[in-house]
């Protein structure tokens, strides 16, 4: 069986500026990979290229998701095939209740996969179960999506969407940013709940702190657009102690 | 919540044809010759067997119209209208006066079916009896220029409600028509209203007696069906003391190559403690992708809160027409009266919208609220034009205005032109306005969750207009949401 995610020699740029320089990454089902690196290393770019954000141009290399060529797929097809990006800065949509958004997204994916839509009561039941686990109140589900949400609420909401949509690959972009320790624990526990032998995760973070709660199988150091070092979870602790300077030197 | 999903489904099922209402019905018409003259005004009046005073009223308007100039202050551009090149009267031919619904031309009934007019209306037209307790809508169908069917009339008349074509009201209730016609929009009001006064063909007349809550929502569907026929509707609604009525107006028009003029007048009168809620969904042919054709819509709508604590509420969803020139307004004459204006105006392609409201505070402690949502796409121009004024004696007048514009793409324009005049120092007027572009980041966020580009735009737009949609009666809100999505199809690259 092919790997869940296989990135080969990926080069990408935005607005003519080269960000990714021959990045290689393989994620198997059931694995959690952490990608760490200094600011400007290309961490967020990697997440956007995976999700297919307009403006990010892949100039070389391949991305295979379950053996399929991701670069040939539109962003919504990638989503419906199970590629989920938890945004560093989730967007606000005034006037659209969180529950409405969840329903629209969930059923849009099902339709694109040729599945029947879930009825509103069934969907509501599922959402409520997940929401409870993430300490999300029914009142919050009625509020417009992310409008006036605190940092913690936004990230819990991202985790809720992730849990509901049941993706095969979760890409978490700086999920720890803007979170205090209590919120971080709730979100991490929500993420850990989603770990399964069928699902892979790519956890992008600047700090080691998140990895105390979401313990990775593999840790990569990303610098100047490529993976410069790969190791076990201890690598994250080492980085915490020594910083990124060493790797930035190597990459340059 | 569920409505968003419904919209998406409906768009999917409808997307086959951008403007599916572009068909014409093949029935014979009884037409006056082209052009406008005293003779034509007399012809129209005679056709309707009007009393002499009505003919004089029309002729007076016509003579005044000859002295007036077409207004040019609105932010709309269109080729000069040749008023002598239009027909001013067209009626479906009938063998005799209609006694029952069975006698209505089946072609006309078929048209309503094609229009997708809600089943309950079709049932109503066909006389199907529904179980008690269900909310019903009475339809006064104006087909081209003459009303062909009026339903639920008996039940309404039991409540004392009069709901009939205005031409009929002129015969059956001349004293009421004479008392109120032109009392809100005088014949001299403006170029288009004056023209309407001279040549109006038909429209609805509603009278709600004191203390009566109209037992159902009143609804008119009309469409322009005759080539080059100017459509001049005249609607007059009177809510007597302590009464309530909700009136729905919706329209679609067949596809045309040449422009069609529409100059309607709607007058509302609310006496002491009465309330009128007037809702419109407007979906006339907006012209083709090159901006050819489409309806010219010059409408004068005004409500007069004539009594104390009267309330008039306008809700409109404007998606069609090549040109929209329309300012549903409230005169807050009675002390403690209240006016509301909720509007969604969508322009796409080459459409031009210049719309808004006037809230004229005359009485003490009058209040008004304006919520306007403009959405511009394509190469369209969308203008909100509003006036809030407080008369010298309007102590304690209050207004809240919020005008929000949403731009889709970078070739369209949104403009907000609010006029505020306070001649009483105690007036408290608040005005908020925002203009935003639909954000690429927001769209990408939705798309990453599995929505298509169009579904994402639909979702964001529905969120943007939600506050106004909530003001519409349920069945109308669904129709409106459907129209909004259709109107914006193909608006994003």
Boltz contact constraints between the chains, C-beta under 6 A:
constraints:
  - contact:
      token1: [A, 51]
      token2: [B, 448]
      max_distance: 6.0
  - contact:
      token1: [A, 53]
      token2: [B, 444]
      max_distance: 6.0
  - contact:
      token1: [A, 75]
      token2: [B, 447]
      max_distance: 6.0
  - contact:
      token1: [A, 76]
      token2: [B, 447]
      max_distance: 6.0
  - contact:
      token1: [A, 76]
      token2: [B, 450]
      max_distance: 6.0
  - contact:
      token1: [A, 76]
      token2: [B, 452]
      max_distance: 6.0
  - contact:
      token1: [A, 79]
      token2: [B, 448]
      max_distance: 6.0
  - contact:
      token1: [A, 79]
      token2: [B, 450]
      max_distance: 6.0
  - contact:
      token1: [A, 80]
      token2: [B, 450]
      max_distance: 6.0
  - contact:
      token1: [A, 85]
      token2: [B, 448]
      max_distance: 6.0
  - contact:
      token1: [A, 91]
      token2: [B, 441]
      max_distance: 6.0
  - contact:
      token1: [A, 91]
      token2: [B, 442]
      max_distance: 6.0
  - contact:
      token1: [A, 91]
      token2: [B, 445]
      max_distance: 6.0
  - contact:
      token1: [A, 93]
      token2: [B, 463]
      max_distance: 6.0
  - contact:
      token1: [A, 94]
      token2: [B, 463]
      max_distance: 6.0
  - contact:
      token1: [A, 95]
      token2: [B, 463]
      max_distance: 6.0
  - contact:
      token1: [A, 95]
      token2: [B, 464]
      max_distance: 6.0
  - contact:
      token1: [A, 95]
      token2: [B, 466]
      max_distance: 6.0
  - contact:
      token1: [A, 96]
      token2: [B, 459]
      max_distance: 6.0
  - contact:
      token1: [A, 96]
      token2: [B, 463]
      max_distance: 6.0
  - contact:
      token1: [A, 97]
      token2: [B, 1]
      max_distance: 6.0
  - contact:
      token1: [A, 99]
      token2: [B, 1]
      max_distance: 6.0
  - contact:
      token1: [A, 100]
      token2: [B, 1]
      max_distance: 6.0
  - contact:
      token1: [A, 100]
      token2: [B, 4]
      max_distance: 6.0
  - contact:
      token1: [A, 104]
      token2: [B, 4]
      max_distance: 6.0
  - contact:
      token1: [A, 104]
      token2: [B, 459]
      max_distance: 6.0
  - contact:
      token1: [A, 105]
      token2: [B, 449]
      max_distance: 6.0
  - contact:
      token1: [A, 105]
      token2: [B, 450]
      max_distance: 6.0
  - contact:
      token1: [A, 108]
      token2: [B, 450]
      max_distance: 6.0
  - contact:
      token1: [A, 108]
      token2: [B, 451]
      max_distance: 6.0
  - contact:
      token1: [A, 108]
      token2: [B, 455]
      max_distance: 6.0
  - contact:
      token1: [A, 109]
      token2: [B, 450]
      max_distance: 6.0
  - contact:
      token1: [A, 120]
      token2: [B, 2]
      max_distance: 6.0
